[in-house]
Amino acid sequence: MTTTSRRRLFALRPVTALAAAALALATGGKAAIADPAAPALERRSVSAAEADAAEDYWTPARMEAAIPAETLLAENDHIASSEPAAGARTMRPRAAAASPAVTPVDHIGKVFFTIDGTDYVCSANAVVSDNESTVATAGHCAHEGGGSWATNWVFVPAYENGNAPYGAWTAEDLFAPTQWTSEGDMTYDTAFAVVRGEGSATLTDTVGGSGVEFNGARGQRYTSYGYPAGTPFDGETLHQCTGTAEADPTGSTESHGIPCDMTGGSSGGPWFLGDGADGVQNSVNSFGYRGLDGVMFGPYWGAVIEDTYQEAQGS
């Protein structure tokens, strides 16, 4: 793997009902915010020693061997029994939508991490923030959801075919809504990581970052991006999907879906409003359903996810 800076660390289909791909980061106990007036979220702080170890951990061989974390969602009660019922309204179109490979985007990249001894891979995006170091991804790409935080968490922007032009950025803090960390509620499947800078250079100084929007209108047109690694994809190139969002037809989540056939590994990839990667980010790749092929679901970014972002970007 090539980098232009010092070596740091590297490397959706949702599960249970065709679940979303993904993973997570730093270990240790959950550090719930105790103040009842504070946002309902949890934070995992990573020590300097842990971050240094993560840097050394991600060899090219480990990155190549990392797997999409579909199995992390296999026991998720929120989607395990959510097959679309006979006669239920279905997403349009039902046919799988092509997700072509595209040129790498500087602020979009892959995420590598470890949970319970297994190495996983996801997708993520750098977003604007006060600390200039915040990355948005899926909740299950940072925390198991009712289980453990991830360790060895790194973000590799503009990844393509083993090349990492901006190096790998290690997490020093992870943030996720309590609804995700305690229950694995797919409606809140979003997390934010704050990564260490490289000398005096911050992440968004280096690769740029997307604006974000919360509490917006539903039914908007999106372009999503990710690094799908499940068949027929290989995880080595960036892919995109475009379409208008519709509500979860099962009614079991408040998430919305767009036409998309990306597979495991694309979890955590950004959804931008409009066409292309220049719009503001408004969701992430999260999960899908068996029997509802060609539809990717993402969480609605409302007040809970906004509070989580605010805590992360201001840290």
ZINORFEN-V920393 format. One record per residue. N is the residue number from 1. OMEGA is omega in whole degrees, -180 to 180 (none if undefined). NEAR is the number of other C-alpha atoms within 12 Angstrom. D_LAST is the distance of its C-alpha to the last C-alpha in whole Angstrom. Layout:
# ZINORFEN-V920393
n=N omega=OMEGA near=NEAR d_last=D_LAST
n=N omega=OMEGA near=NEAR d_last=D_LAST
This chain:
# ZINORFEN-V920393
n=1 omega=-177 near=28 d_last=31
n=2 omega=176 near=24 d_last=30
n=3 omega=176 near=23 d_last=27
n=4 omega=176 near=16 d_last=27
n=5 omega=-177 near=20 d_last=25
n=6 omega=-179 near=19 d_last=25
n=7 omega=173 near=27 d_last=25
n=8 omega=-179 near=38 d_last=22
n=9 omega=173 near=43 d_last=22
n=10 omega=-162 near=48 d_last=24
n=11 omega=none near=50 d_last=26
n=12 omega=171 near=56 d_last=30
n=13 omega=-176 near=49 d_last=31
n=14 omega=-176 near=52 d_last=30
n=15 omega=-176 near=38 d_last=32
n=16 omega=170 near=30 d_last=34
n=17 omega=-179 near=37 d_last=35
n=18 omega=-162 near=39 d_last=35
n=19 omega=-177 near=49 d_last=31
n=20 omega=-178 near=55 d_last=28
n=21 omega=176 near=57 d_last=27
n=22 omega=-180 near=62 d_last=24
n=23 omega=-170 near=56 d_last=22
n=24 omega=-173 near=55 d_last=19
n=25 omega=-164 near=55 d_last=17
n=26 omega=-179 near=44 d_last=17
n=27 omega=175 near=34 d_last=19
n=28 omega=-178 near=21 d_last=19
n=29 omega=178 near=20 d_last=19
n=30 omega=180 near=31 d_last=17
n=31 omega=-178 near=26 d_last=15
n=32 omega=178 near=23 d_last=15
n=33 omega=-170 near=20 d_last=14
n=34 omega=-177 near=14 d_last=17
n=35 omega=-177 near=11 d_last=17
n=36 omega=179 near=9 d_last=19
n=37 omega=-177 near=9 d_last=18
n=38 omega=179 near=17 d_last=14
n=39 omega=180 near=26 d_last=14
n=40 omega=-178 near=30 d_last=16
n=41 omega=174 near=38 d_last=14
n=42 omega=-176 near=40 d_last=13
n=43 omega=175 near=40 d_last=11
n=44 omega=178 near=36 d_last=12
n=45 omega=-177 near=33 d_last=11
n=46 omega=-180 near=34 d_last=13
n=47 omega=178 near=22 d_last=15
n=48 omega=179 near=18 d_last=16
n=49 omega=178 near=16 d_last=19
n=50 omega=-180 near=26 d_last=19
n=51 omega=177 near=33 d_last=17
n=52 omega=-180 near=25 d_last=20
n=53 omega=179 near=23 d_last=22
n=54 omega=178 near=38 d_last=21
n=55 omega=-179 near=33 d_last=22
n=56 omega=-172 near=23 d_last=25
n=57 omega=-169 near=28 d_last=26
n=58 omega=172 near=38 d_last=26
n=59 omega=176 near=26 d_last=29
n=60 omega=-179 near=25 d_last=31
n=61 omega=180 near=15 d_last=33
n=62 omega=177 near=25 d_last=30
n=63 omega=-179 near=38 d_last=29
n=64 omega=-177 near=25 d_last=32
n=65 omega=-179 near=22 d_last=33
n=66 omega=-175 near=34 d_last=29
n=67 omega=171 near=37 d_last=30
n=68 omega=-172 near=51 d_last=29
n=69 omega=178 near=51 d_last=28
n=70 omega=-175 near=38 d_last=30
n=71 omega=178 near=30 d_last=32
n=72 omega=-177 near=45 d_last=28
n=73 omega=-173 near=44 d_last=29
n=74 omega=-179 near=28 d_last=33
n=75 omega=-177 near=24 d_last=33
n=76 omega=-176 near=33 d_last=30
n=77 omega=-176 near=22 d_last=32
n=78 omega=178 near=35 d_last=31
n=79 omega=-175 near=35 d_last=33
n=80 omega=-177 near=29 d_last=35
n=81 omega=-173 near=22 d_last=38
n=82 omega=174 near=29 d_last=37
n=83 omega=176 near=27 d_last=40
n=84 omega=-178 near=24 d_last=41
n=85 omega=178 near=18 d_last=44
n=86 omega=179 near=12 d_last=47
n=87 omega=180 near=9 d_last=47
n=88 omega=176 near=15 d_last=44
n=89 omega=-179 near=18 d_last=42
n=90 omega=179 near=28 d_last=41
n=91 omega=175 near=33 d_last=39
n=92 omega=-7 near=24 d_last=40
n=93 omega=178 near=24 d_last=41
n=94 omega=-178 near=20 d_last=42
n=95 omega=179 near=17 d_last=43
n=96 omega=179 near=24 d_last=40
n=97 omega=-179 near=25 d_last=39
n=98 omega=177 near=23 d_last=39
n=99 omega=-173 near=31 d_last=35
n=100 omega=172 near=23 d_last=36
n=101 omega=-179 near=22 d_last=35
n=102 omega=177 near=22 d_last=33
n=103 omega=179 near=22 d_last=32
n=104 omega=176 near=30 d_last=29
n=105 omega=-171 near=36 d_last=26
n=106 omega=-173 near=32 d_last=23
n=107 omega=177 near=42 d_last=20
n=108 omega=-178 near=50 d_last=22
n=109 omega=178 near=54 d_last=22
n=110 omega=175 near=62 d_last=23
n=111 omega=175 near=62 d_last=21
n=112 omega=178 near=57 d_last=22
n=113 omega=-178 near=52 d_last=22
n=114 omega=172 near=42 d_last=24
n=115 omega=178 near=35 d_last=24
n=116 omega=174 near=23 d_last=27
n=117 omega=179 near=16 d_last=29
n=118 omega=-179 near=26 d_last=29
n=119 omega=-177 near=37 d_last=27
n=120 omega=178 near=49 d_last=26
n=121 omega=177 near=59 d_last=25
n=122 omega=176 near=63 d_last=23
n=123 omega=-177 near=63 d_last=22
n=124 omega=-178 near=59 d_last=19
n=125 omega=174 near=56 d_last=18
n=126 omega=-179 near=47 d_last=15
n=127 omega=179 near=47 d_last=14
n=128 omega=-177 near=32 d_last=13
n=129 omega=177 near=30 d_last=10
n=130 omega=-179 near=21 d_last=8
n=131 omega=178 near=28 d_last=7
n=132 omega=-173 near=31 d_last=10
n=133 omega=-173 near=42 d_last=10
n=134 omega=-179 near=47 d_last=9
n=135 omega=177 near=59 d_last=13
n=136 omega=178 near=56 d_last=14
n=137 omega=176 near=58 d_last=17
n=138 omega=178 near=60 d_last=19
n=139 omega=-177 near=61 d_last=18
n=140 omega=173 near=66 d_last=21
n=141 omega=177 near=65 d_last=20
n=142 omega=-178 near=59 d_last=17
n=143 omega=-175 near=53 d_last=19
n=144 omega=-178 near=46 d_last=23
n=145 omega=-174 near=42 d_last=23
n=146 omega=-179 near=30 d_last=24
n=147 omega=-171 near=29 d_last=24
n=148 omega=168 near=32 d_last=22
n=149 omega=175 near=43 d_last=19
n=150 omega=172 near=51 d_last=19
n=151 omega=176 near=45 d_last=20
n=152 omega=-173 near=52 d_last=20
n=153 omega=178 near=59 d_last=18
n=154 omega=179 near=57 d_last=18
n=155 omega=-178 near=56 d_last=18
n=156 omega=-177 near=50 d_last=21
n=157 omega=176 near=47 d_last=21
n=158 omega=178 near=40 d_last=25
n=159 omega=172 near=42 d_last=26
n=160 omega=175 near=32 d_last=30
n=161 omega=177 near=23 d_last=33
n=162 omega=180 near=28 d_last=31
n=163 omega=179 near=26 d_last=30
n=164 omega=-172 near=39 d_last=26
n=165 omega=-180 near=29 d_last=27
n=166 omega=179 near=39 d_last=23
n=167 omega=179 near=38 d_last=23
n=168 omega=-174 near=50 d_last=21
n=169 omega=-175 near=54 d_last=17
n=170 omega=180 near=47 d_last=16
n=171 omega=171 near=50 d_last=13
n=172 omega=174 near=38 d_last=10
n=173 omega=174 near=44 d_last=9
n=174 omega=-179 near=53 d_last=11
n=175 omega=176 near=56 d_last=10
n=176 omega=178 near=54 d_last=14
n=177 omega=177 near=48 d_last=16
n=178 omega=178 near=36 d_last=18
n=179 omega=176 near=29 d_last=21
n=180 omega=-173 near=40 d_last=20
n=181 omega=-177 near=39 d_last=19
n=182 omega=-173 near=29 d_last=22
n=183 omega=-174 near=26 d_last=25
n=184 omega=-178 near=37 d_last=24
n=185 omega=-175 near=35 d_last=25
n=186 omega=178 near=50 d_last=25
n=187 omega=-175 near=39 d_last=24
n=188 omega=-175 near=46 d_last=21
n=189 omega=178 near=57 d_last=21
n=190 omega=175 near=58 d_last=17
n=191 omega=176 near=62 d_last=14
n=192 omega=177 near=54 d_last=11
n=193 omega=172 near=55 d_last=10
n=194 omega=-174 near=49 d_last=8
n=195 omega=178 near=45 d_last=11
n=196 omega=176 near=38 d_last=12
n=197 omega=177 near=29 d_last=14
n=198 omega=-174 near=23 d_last=17
n=199 omega=179 near=12 d_last=18
n=200 omega=-177 near=12 d_last=17
n=201 omega=175 near=19 d_last=17
n=202 omega=-179 near=27 d_last=14
n=203 omega=-176 near=40 d_last=14
n=204 omega=168 near=34 d_last=15
n=205 omega=-172 near=24 d_last=17
n=206 omega=-174 near=26 d_last=19
n=207 omega=-175 near=35 d_last=20
n=208 omega=-179 near=28 d_last=19
n=209 omega=-178 near=35 d_last=17
n=210 omega=169 near=35 d_last=18
n=211 omega=180 near=30 d_last=18
n=212 omega=177 near=33 d_last=17
n=213 omega=180 near=25 d_last=19
n=214 omega=175 near=25 d_last=19
n=215 omega=-179 near=17 d_last=22
n=216 omega=178 near=18 d_last=25
n=217 omega=173 near=17 d_last=28
n=218 omega=177 near=26 d_last=30
n=219 omega=-179 near=21 d_last=32
n=220 omega=178 near=24 d_last=31
n=221 omega=-177 near=28 d_last=32
n=222 omega=164 near=38 d_last=29
n=223 omega=180 near=38 d_last=29
n=224 omega=-179 near=53 d_last=27
n=225 omega=176 near=55 d_last=27
n=226 omega=179 near=63 d_last=26
n=227 omega=-179 near=58 d_last=28
n=228 omega=-177 near=48 d_last=31
n=229 omega=177 near=38 d_last=32
n=230 omega=180 near=32 d_last=35
n=231 omega=10 near=16 d_last=38
n=232 omega=-178 near=19 d_last=39
n=233 omega=-178 near=26 d_last=36
n=234 omega=177 near=28 d_last=35
n=235 omega=-174 near=40 d_last=31
n=236 omega=-178 near=33 d_last=32
n=237 omega=179 near=34 d_last=32
n=238 omega=178 near=40 d_last=30
n=239 omega=-180 near=42 d_last=31
n=240 omega=173 near=39 d_last=31
n=241 omega=179 near=44 d_last=32
n=242 omega=177 near=35 d_last=33
n=243 omega=180 near=35 d_last=34
n=244 omega=-175 near=30 d_last=34
n=245 omega=173 near=37 d_last=32
n=246 omega=-177 near=31 d_last=34
n=247 omega=174 near=28 d_last=33
n=248 omega=-176 near=37 d_last=33
n=249 omega=179 near=30 d_last=37
n=250 omega=-177 near=32 d_last=37
n=251 omega=-177 near=22 d_last=35
n=252 omega=175 near=24 d_last=33
n=253 omega=174 near=30 d_last=30
n=254 omega=179 near=25 d_last=28
n=255 omega=176 near=38 d_last=27
n=256 omega=-174 near=42 d_last=29
n=257 omega=176 near=48 d_last=31
n=258 omega=177 near=51 d_last=32
n=259 omega=-177 near=36 d_last=35
n=260 omega=180 near=44 d_last=34
n=261 omega=177 near=46 d_last=36
n=262 omega=-174 near=53 d_last=33
n=263 omega=-179 near=53 d_last=33
n=264 omega=-176 near=46 d_last=31
n=265 omega=178 near=55 d_last=28
n=266 omega=178 near=63 d_last=27
n=267 omega=179 near=63 d_last=25
n=268 omega=177 near=60 d_last=21
n=269 omega=-172 near=59 d_last=23
n=270 omega=166 near=55 d_last=22
n=271 omega=177 near=56 d_last=24
n=272 omega=175 near=39 d_last=24
n=273 omega=179 near=34 d_last=26
n=274 omega=-177 near=22 d_last=30
n=275 omega=177 near=21 d_last=31
n=276 omega=-173 near=25 d_last=29
n=277 omega=-177 near=37 d_last=26
n=278 omega=-180 near=25 d_last=25
n=279 omega=178 near=23 d_last=25
n=280 omega=180 near=29 d_last=21
n=281 omega=-173 near=44 d_last=20
n=282 omega=176 near=45 d_last=21
n=283 omega=176 near=55 d_last=21
n=284 omega=171 near=55 d_last=22
n=285 omega=-175 near=63 d_last=25
n=286 omega=-175 near=62 d_last=25
n=287 omega=175 near=61 d_last=29
n=288 omega=-179 near=51 d_last=32
n=289 omega=168 near=41 d_last=36
n=290 omega=180 near=25 d_last=39
n=291 omega=177 near=24 d_last=42
n=292 omega=-175 near=38 d_last=39
n=293 omega=174 near=33 d_last=39
n=294 omega=176 near=34 d_last=38
n=295 omega=175 near=49 d_last=35
n=296 omega=178 near=62 d_last=31
n=297 omega=177 near=59 d_last=29
n=298 omega=-179 near=52 d_last=25
n=299 omega=171 near=48 d_last=23
n=300 omega=-179 near=38 d_last=23
n=301 omega=178 near=36 d_last=20
n=302 omega=-171 near=26 d_last=20
n=303 omega=-178 near=20 d_last=18
n=304 omega=180 near=30 d_last=17
n=305 omega=175 near=40 d_last=16
n=306 omega=178 near=33 d_last=14
n=307 omega=179 near=29 d_last=12
n=308 omega=176 near=39 d_last=11
n=309 omega=-178 near=43 d_last=10
n=310 omega=178 near=33 d_last=8
n=311 omega=-178 near=31 d_last=6
n=312 omega=-173 near=38 d_last=5
n=313 omega=180 near=30 d_last=6
n=314 omega=-176 near=20 d_last=4
n=315 omega=none near=24 d_last=0
